[in-house]
């Protein structure tokens, strides 16, 4: 019980309820095995009816602003993962990469917050507060930036730092995809593979660009 209460406080009531519903699939399978018993069909209908009615009454702000969170999260993962990969090969100095990534990330978080604010104002039929949209986008971007650059401050080898950064990026994508697909009853793997594929592809491309800058122009030599 306390686990679900904690999940509800952190991720919202809708997520916790949907997660609980996922665990009930085993009970529904058992119901299906004994459909011949009198009253089972009524129990199954009542369960679905009450669960759906309860969830439709809930107002979960986190899900309402999910698009703003995705905007900040996805941009941070794609842009900063790519930038860090490129700077790792171009500069070849962990401290320089971390500082450059931090400055870039902070500036980009303000830019993304402004973009979230303006785009939300353009959505005439939306009930979202433009200022809240900006905060969700900017804060999500900044938190992601701090997580991704942390390995460059903690590890001496830039290649180890880059590898851990990529692992962290994929872990963040997996965690958020699990959250949003659970809360909205969507398929996990297509969304996860799409986001992870985009981020890692950009990282690979900029990694090659960084190598080219270092090799041909002598940057970071």
FENZIMO-V469268 format. One line per field, one symbol per residue. phi: phi as a letter, one per 30 degrees, with the letter a starting at -180 (. if undefined). psi: psi as a letter, one per 20 degrees, with the letter a starting at -180 (. if undefined). burial: 1 if it has 16 or more other C-alpha atoms within 10 Angstrom, else 0. Layout:
phi=???
psi=???
burial=???
This chain:
phi=.dddddddddcjddddddddddddddddddeddbddddjdedddddddddddddddddccddddceddddeddddddddddddddddeddchbeddddddddddddddddddddddddddddddcdcddeddeddedddeddddeddddeeddcbddddddddddddddddddddddddddddchcdddedddddddddddddddddddddddddccidid
psi=ghghgghhhgiqhgggghghhhiihhhhhhghikhippigghggghggghghhghhiqoohghhkhhhghggggggggghgggggghghghkoggggggghgggggghhhghggghgghhhinhjqjqphghggggggggggggghghighhhhqhphhgggghghggghggggghggghhghjlrpggggghgggggghggggghghggggghghijpj.
burial=00000010001111111110000000000010000000000000000000000000000001101001111111111111111111111111111111001100110111011111100110000001011111111111111110011011000001101101110111011100111111100000001100110011011001111111110000110
